[in-house]
Amino acid sequence: MTKPLLSVNNLVVTYGARKHAVQAVAGVSFEIFEGETLGLVGESGCGKSTTGRAILQLEKVTSGSVTFDGEELTSLSPGEMRTRRRKLQMLFQDPISSLNPRRKIKHIVAEPLIIWKEGDDESRSHLVDQMLLEVGIDPHLAGERYPREFSGGQCQRISIARSLVANPRLLVCDEMVSALDVSVQAQIINLLSDLKVKHNLTLLFIAHDLAVVKNVSDRVAVMYLGRLCELGPSDDLYAHPLHPYTAALLSAAVVPDPTVGLSHHTLEGEPPSPINPPSGCRFRTRCPKAEARCAEEVPELREVRPGHQVACHFPLEAVPVSIQS
Amino acid sequence: MAIDQSPIVVVDHLSTTFRTPRGPLKAVNDVSLTLERGSSLGIVGESGSGKTVLSRSIIGLLPTQNVTQTGTATINGSEIIGTRHKDLLKIWGSEVAMVFQDPMTALTPTRRVGQQIAESLRINLKLSRKDANLRAIELLRQVGIPSPERRARAYPNQLSGGMRQRVMIAIAIACGPEFLVADEPTTGLDVTVQAQVLDLITELRAKSNLTMILVTHDLGVVATRTDNVAVMYAGRIVEQAPTASLFARVAMPYTKGLLDSTPRIDAPSHTRLSSIEGRPPDLVNPPEGCAFAPRCTYATDECRTVRPELVRSTLDANHLFACHHPLNGHQASSSLTENK
């Protein structure tokens, strides 16, 4: 982890125009280092998926910059961006609908190679077979079949094979295990972490499940209503959250162990509408620690502990707080 | 009136089979269970394990076409299996209520939520329109909806997912049922909202001694919100125990597999998850013997040929399991013919 492979700087994505404008992403900055997995968590509507899509320029970026491997992506023409996408791949939540139902598995996986005119038929089919084997799908049994003949977990494996066949450097995984049963989810998480090492991948892992994100990530960023609240090393962030929102999220999460018990620090209400976000700190309307300053001044992300940043005027004390609280 | 001590729900050798183009599919296979008044049972399992079909079978909420059922299920002594829809209508709402996973499709999109709550009050409790509307507003207040007078006039699409689920709960409790079936009530909700909705259900249960079946795939929800847990696999209950006992001392390798493959928030990051290889069996052609045997690391020839019955453990008479090679020192004390 030496230099950042991806830097996102003050990214803003706006949907709609003038009085109907919604800032889905309202100034987000982070870096992902080579070989690292950055987790991005938040509740529905916080802008985490939009952030992921904006990195691949699948959403129009209103302002801010996205630099991948030293190159600015936001100023590229669609044609130029297309050639860069080979190095940036995305995995989606619904693996069945993200595969073309009318094409055979071996064609689906070979398509990136055909688009990039790589090798001849023979070398492509060899590569496809090898890739399918790596994700645990038997190419001789599966190659001639269609996506509908496979379960969700198997389709997710096929999606992974397709995304990796052209040797990408960055994978953006958007809720890629959320729809899977826990035993299958564990298989896919393990597969992903093996392939990550083998293919030297860098990952942005977007999900709402705190336990899944902690398991796969080196660092975690927490998002609320279009902004980052906190960013830090996974274990440190989960053990000693600095932002009141992170602490609330963690206390709402349940552990499959009846002896741990329930926390009684659950948040009241629901996130406000991003059409008309609160002034100052966007979390202040639900924050137990909010004061007058929070309404006036937007808290910037600042480093409080080594590698651990928080956007809060009154961060929680850095004393060990057990998640049982 | 003396307090009724008899169990509220008794299910005996219940099987539910669907007719499919590929042949009969046994979604629920010979399930027996008993629910004491005021208790809560969590039913967990993966997709297709039969947990939703079982909970719906118990309250008679299944289509009649292409479904055959054997065995019995009684609620407050009245038989549900084989009872006509017309007669079940008398129990639904007043004695039994259900909260579904997706409140958007469970609510009528073209009617105001207040009217939808009032509807069951007018039918079941024969309240006048005016009284029913007032009571509906009171119920919305009870389930924690701010400014209930205004919200009662909202349509479902104008409410958030959490609010809609609260409305569903208001409809469920409107006529004071004794038995609530909640099928994945918080799946699809954010964690902070999930905690709020589960807190609400817990609070309402305590207030009116409500018996509950909570169907979920989330072991974390079960661990914290239920007294007893039944684990389902391929249409059968494979382990059933008081919640604390199940998590402290798992008997069935499948349950252990589920627990070990669940990522935990209190485990260090990059903890290797142990996954269960393979997939659940096809219920049209179920394997002989134990349905989990093809995926089980402890499986022997006995497992592949002889189906294990649900038996009591010698360690805890309330801990039941269906396994030839139980873990953690569990041993079968006697075969369980009567599940009482």
Interface residues (C-beta under 8 A of the other chain):
Chain A: E43 S44 S151 G153 D181 V182 S183 V184 Q185 A186 Q187 I189 N190 S193 H208 D209 L210 A211 V212 K214 N215 V216 S217 D218 S234 D235 Y238 A248 L249 L250 A252 A253 V254 V255 P256 D257 P258 T259 V260 G261 L262 T266 L267 E268 E270 I323
Chain B: E46 S47 S160 G161 G162 M163 D190 V191 T192 V193 Q194 A195 Q196 D199 H217 D218 L219 G220 V221 V222 A223 T224 T243 A244 F247 A248 G257 L258 L259 D260 S261 T262 P263 R264 I265 D266 A267 P268 S269 H270 T271 R272 L273 S274 S275 I276 E277 R279
